[in-house]
């Protein structure tokens, strides 16, 4: 690939990855694809924001209502049963204090401590491909995510069970906050899933619970999609190279965009990309388009700049605090799998997950 253009060698990877979007929310992503020709587009009371500069402006300069239904904050609060502040819905000194708290847990020292929990897992999960068998990368990601969530919550619950409970809580809360007419039973289902998560995980503060839920859902969505892209596009040589691997990880996170859309609500009038915004307008901030995921394939030899790649984690003071965790974890998984050059044998889309992803992704050694 040269000049940031799409590479024919990546066509298979892009076709497969598109299935996770169309399988989960086909109408939404068809609409986003049809409107991405303009950086900002208004549809009634909703603003679709595709342009990178407008995306940053919306997140850093426009006043946002972080507790409104249909927003990340609203869905996060529902996923935790409405218990306490959850960072996504905070402002001011409370938000700054919780960000400082997270810096210790998800900074370099904190991630290294968490790393000791998952490092043995890719080694164990690589045994089947090494012996000619198959492995489900989704199950690997779920076990890794469950261990991380358990550590953040101080819970000794079974890691895969904890990961499944966190995934259910997130999925039901998102469904209860989707735009459109109320869905019968959606709120009750979200409440039951949140209660199930609390019962399994035990007592824990809302901030830790929020981070754990986010870690589970992004890990289970991102890691299998990145592995599939490496397999389909022949990127295992880059994954095996210690110098190139960090750049490849950033590129894969940019292109797979685990949280492809950030739903927000304007708290007051303003403008985004030169278009006026009214208080109460809904904003659909399309992270994958802002980061160029639809027009630039991943390539560690010619990566997008960090100012673009990191847009999939948001921007400004509310950017995702788990970016380092996601990068280190994915790098470790790719390092362990790269010697076997896995190929995908079977893949099933998860049509009910909070984030676009695979329900199962079976791989075997390709060498």
Buried (B, 14 or more C-beta within 10 A) or exposed (E): BEEBEEBEEBEBBBEBBBBBBBBBBEEBBEBBBEBBEEBBBBEEEEBBBBBBBBBBBBBBEBEBBBBBBBBBBBBBBBBBBEBEBBBBBBBEEEBEEBBEBBEEBBEEEBBEEBBEBBEEBBEEBBEBBEEEEEBBBBBBBBBBBBBBBBBBBEBEBBBBBBBBBBBBBBBBBBBBBBEEEEEEEBBEBBBBBBEBBBEBBEEBBBBBBBBBBBBBBBBBBBBBBBBBBBBBBBBBEBBBBEEBBBBBBBBBBBBBBBBBBBBBBBBEEBBBBEBEBEEEBBBBBBBBBBBBBBEBBBBBEBBBEEEBBBBBBBBEEBBBBBBBBBBBBBBBBBBBBBBBBBBBEEBBBBEBBBBBBBBBBBBBBEE
